[in-house]
Amino acid sequence: MLTNKEILQIALTQSAIDSGCRAEDFLADESITVHSRPHPDARRYLKLPFFCDLTSYGRGIVASVAPEIEADVLAYIRRYPAEHCFETPHLHVLNAALEKHGMAACFMAEYFLPDAELMHPLTCPYETKILTQADFAPLYLPQWSNALCEQRKHLDTLGVGAYDNGELIGFAGASADCDTMWQIGIDVLPAYRRQGIAAALVSRLACEILARDIVPFYCCAWSNVASARCAIRSGFRPAWVQLTAKSREFVDGMNQDKA
């Protein structure tokens, strides 16, 4: 099984591909900018090049940017401590610079990597079953939209389901977002939550992925306390944070969808 050192190095290497920098740049104390560019091995759901994307593994920031915003972003990430560049009130400064280009801060998330020394399958109070891509066709429904992605069905690769008398009540799915790392998503029906089902399914799926010498990773919004608790209970630990800007039209469209 992969060691924690190997897991971190794989993640750093992938982030370097995504951002267009060197893996060691994420371990430096100084924050830097690099020009974003497409890469065939980037995570498959990313829309590259970025206009502005900030990534930190807990030290400095690597900002992957378009040339026209570089000066403003560099001034921003050098002005404030890295941990405060991802939150208000300082984030308003970055957003003001983005607005001049018709852009705005959009996606903000925390990412988790497995702790190989702690990761093990947790007990589930219900029957569980390993599912493969061939089993997913009838599951592209709203209740499983975190575990599966209808827009990227070809990436949905592996899953673990929990069943109550034959009815699927919880489902963790893995998306092959790149060759070395698969992302885990989890859904549990409302009536079955707070029973440890989510953590049991996520931990089982993570172990199945690690057994294939692939790194599972987990992502959630910083304000999603329940999801972060699930990640930690499952054997994941915080690894990096990321903020990505999108066009104002894109952001307004997402807000309209959520209204």
C-alpha distance (Angstrom), angle and dihedral (degrees) to the residues before:
residue distance angle dihedral
M1 . . .
L2 3.78 . .
T3 3.80 117.3 .
N4 3.80 123.6 -129.7
K5 3.79 89.6 -107.1
E6 3.80 91.1 53.3
I7 3.82 92.0 45.5
L8 3.80 91.9 52.8
Q9 3.80 92.4 46.6
I10 3.80 91.7 51.5
A11 3.80 90.3 50.6
L12 3.81 92.6 47.2
T13 3.79 90.7 49.2
Q14 3.79 91.5 50.9
S15 3.80 92.8 47.0
A16 3.81 88.4 50.9
I17 3.81 89.9 53.8
D18 3.80 90.8 48.1
S19 3.81 94.7 46.9
G20 3.80 99.1 36.6
C21 3.80 97.0 -120.1
R22 3.82 140.4 99.7
A23 3.81 121.3 -75.3
E24 3.80 90.6 -123.5
D25 3.80 90.7 58.0
F26 3.80 88.9 77.0
L27 3.81 90.9 58.4
A28 3.80 95.4 53.2
D29 3.79 121.9 101.1
E30 3.80 92.8 -137.7
S31 3.80 118.5 83.2
I32 3.81 115.7 -131.1
T33 3.79 142.1 -178.3
V34 3.80 126.1 -132.7
H35 3.78 130.6 -178.9
S36 3.77 112.1 -102.0
R37 3.79 118.1 -127.6
P38 3.80 137.7 168.5
H39 3.79 118.4 -92.1
P40 3.83 127.4 -172.1
D41 3.81 91.5 -137.5
A42 3.81 97.3 49.8
R43 3.79 119.9 119.6
R44 3.77 103.0 -71.8
Y45 3.80 97.8 -126.0
L46 3.81 94.8 54.1
K47 3.79 118.5 106.3
L48 3.80 103.6 -141.1
P49 2.91 140.4 -130.2
F50 3.80 97.1 47.6
F51 3.76 119.0 -142.3
C52 3.80 89.0 -152.5
D53 3.78 128.0 -10.8
L54 3.81 126.4 165.2
T55 3.81 120.7 -159.9
S56 3.79 127.8 179.2
Y57 3.79 131.8 177.5
G58 3.80 90.0 -165.7
R59 3.79 101.1 -74.5
G60 3.81 122.2 60.8
I61 3.79 127.4 -11.4
V62 3.79 129.2 -107.8
A63 3.80 107.8 -152.7
S64 3.80 112.8 -163.0
V65 3.79 105.0 -160.4
A66 3.77 150.1 161.1
P67 3.83 113.1 -103.6
E68 3.82 93.9 -113.3
I69 3.83 93.4 61.6
E70 3.81 97.7 36.4
A71 3.79 98.8 98.0
D72 3.81 93.5 50.0
V73 3.80 93.3 46.0
L74 3.81 93.8 47.1
A75 3.79 90.3 51.1
Y76 3.81 89.3 49.7
I77 3.81 98.2 49.6
R78 3.80 91.9 43.8
R79 3.82 92.8 48.3
Y80 3.81 99.2 55.9
P81 3.83 135.0 39.5
A82 3.80 110.5 -91.8
E83 3.79 95.0 -114.3
H84 3.82 91.7 54.9
C85 3.80 94.9 49.8
F86 3.81 89.0 76.3
E87 3.79 97.6 55.4
T88 3.77 143.3 51.2
P89 2.95 139.6 -62.1
H90 3.83 90.6 35.0
L91 3.80 92.3 41.5
H92 3.80 88.9 68.4
V93 3.81 87.5 67.5
L94 3.80 92.0 56.8
N95 3.78 92.4 43.4
A96 3.80 91.4 53.4
A97 3.82 89.1 56.2
L98 3.80 91.3 47.0
E99 3.79 92.6 49.8
K100 3.81 89.9 62.7
H101 3.81 86.9 66.1
G102 3.80 96.7 42.5
M103 3.81 91.8 -101.4
A104 3.81 135.2 118.0
A105 3.78 139.9 -172.8
C106 3.79 106.6 -88.0
F107 3.80 122.8 155.8
M108 3.81 116.7 43.6
A109 3.78 119.0 171.7
E110 3.79 147.3 152.8
Y111 3.79 119.5 -130.9
F112 3.79 127.4 -151.0
L113 3.82 132.5 -156.3
P114 3.80 126.2 -161.3
D115 3.79 120.7 -99.4
A116 3.80 100.2 -133.9
E117 3.79 91.0 -158.9
L118 3.80 93.1 56.8
M119 3.80 104.0 29.1
H120 3.80 114.5 110.6
P121 3.83 134.6 137.9
L122 3.79 111.1 -84.2
T123 3.78 121.3 -142.9
C124 3.79 115.8 -96.4
P125 3.82 120.1 -152.2
Y126 3.82 89.4 -139.7
E127 3.78 136.4 53.4
T128 3.81 112.7 -81.1
K129 3.78 131.7 -158.3
I130 3.81 135.4 -171.7
L131 3.81 111.8 -121.2
T132 3.79 129.2 -163.7
Q133 3.79 133.4 -161.4
A134 3.80 91.0 -85.0
D135 3.83 89.0 63.2
F136 3.80 96.7 50.8
A137 3.82 102.3 75.6
P138 3.85 96.9 92.5
L139 3.82 93.2 40.4
Y140 3.80 100.6 71.4
L141 3.80 91.5 109.0
P142 3.82 132.2 127.3
Q143 3.81 93.0 -102.4
W144 3.82 91.2 60.8
S145 3.81 98.2 40.0
N146 3.81 94.4 117.4
A147 3.80 93.1 51.4
L148 3.81 96.4 43.3
C149 3.80 133.6 30.8
E150 3.80 116.8 -147.9
Q151 3.82 91.4 -163.1
R152 3.82 91.1 57.5
K153 3.78 103.8 32.9
H154 3.79 91.8 147.9
L155 3.81 90.0 65.4
D156 3.83 96.2 51.6
T157 3.77 100.2 101.5
L158 3.80 115.8 157.3
G159 3.78 138.1 11.6
V160 3.80 146.8 174.4
G161 3.79 120.8 -142.5
A162 3.80 131.3 -163.8
Y163 3.82 118.0 -147.3
D164 3.79 134.9 -161.4
N165 3.80 109.1 -162.8
G166 3.78 90.2 -26.1
E167 3.82 96.1 -46.9
L168 3.80 117.7 119.2
I169 3.80 106.5 -121.0
G170 3.80 102.0 162.7
F171 3.78 134.5 22.2
A172 3.81 135.4 -175.1
G173 3.79 116.1 -168.7
A174 3.79 133.9 -171.4
S175 3.79 124.1 -143.7
A176 3.82 117.9 -157.5
D177 3.79 92.8 -133.4
C178 3.80 91.9 165.9
D179 3.78 137.5 -5.2
T180 3.80 96.1 -92.1
M181 3.83 103.3 31.7
W182 3.81 133.4 50.0
Q183 3.79 122.5 -166.0
I184 3.80 120.3 -135.4
G185 3.81 123.4 -144.2
I186 3.79 125.6 -177.2
D187 3.81 137.2 -158.3
V188 3.81 129.2 177.9
L189 3.80 123.7 -178.7
P190 3.84 110.6 -107.1
A191 3.82 95.0 -115.0
Y192 3.82 91.1 57.3
R193 3.79 100.7 46.6
R194 3.84 125.5 118.0
Q195 3.79 92.2 36.0
G196 3.81 98.0 101.5
I197 3.80 93.1 -102.9
A198 3.81 95.7 125.0
A199 3.80 94.6 51.4
A200 3.81 91.4 44.8
L201 3.81 92.7 52.8
V202 3.80 94.8 42.6
S203 3.81 93.0 48.9
R204 3.81 92.3 47.3
L205 3.79 92.1 49.1
A206 3.82 92.4 45.6
C207 3.80 90.3 53.5
E208 3.81 91.0 49.2
I209 3.81 89.7 52.5
L210 3.80 94.1 46.3
A211 3.81 89.1 51.1
R212 3.81 86.0 62.4
D213 3.85 90.4 54.1
I214 3.80 90.1 -111.7
V215 3.81 123.1 126.4
P216 3.81 115.7 -119.6
F217 3.79 115.8 -151.0
Y218 3.77 133.8 -172.2
C219 3.80 129.5 -151.7
C220 3.77 133.9 -168.5
A221 3.79 141.2 158.2
W222 3.80 112.9 -90.2
S223 3.81 90.5 -118.4
N224 3.81 93.9 52.1
V225 3.79 96.1 98.1
A226 3.81 94.3 168.9
S227 3.80 92.0 54.1
A228 3.81 93.2 46.4
R229 3.80 90.2 50.4
C230 3.80 89.4 51.3
A231 3.80 90.6 52.7
I232 3.80 93.2 50.0
R233 3.79 94.1 44.3
S234 3.81 88.9 50.6
G235 3.82 92.1 56.8
F236 3.81 100.6 -93.8
R237 3.79 124.5 129.8
P238 3.84 130.7 -160.2
A239 3.82 110.9 -89.0
W240 3.80 112.5 162.9
V241 3.79 143.8 -8.6
Q242 3.78 127.8 -140.2
L243 3.79 137.3 -168.0
T244 3.80 122.0 -169.6
A245 3.80 128.7 -170.7
K246 3.80 122.2 -142.8
S247 3.78 134.4 -177.1
R248 3.78 117.4 -74.5
E249 3.81 88.5 -117.9
F250 3.80 90.2 55.5
V251 3.79 92.7 48.5
D252 3.80 93.1 46.6
G253 3.80 89.4 49.4
M254 3.79 91.3 53.9
N255 3.79 91.1 48.9
Q256 3.79 90.3 50.4
D257 3.81 90.4 51.3
K258 3.80 90.8 52.7
A259 3.79 95.3 47.4
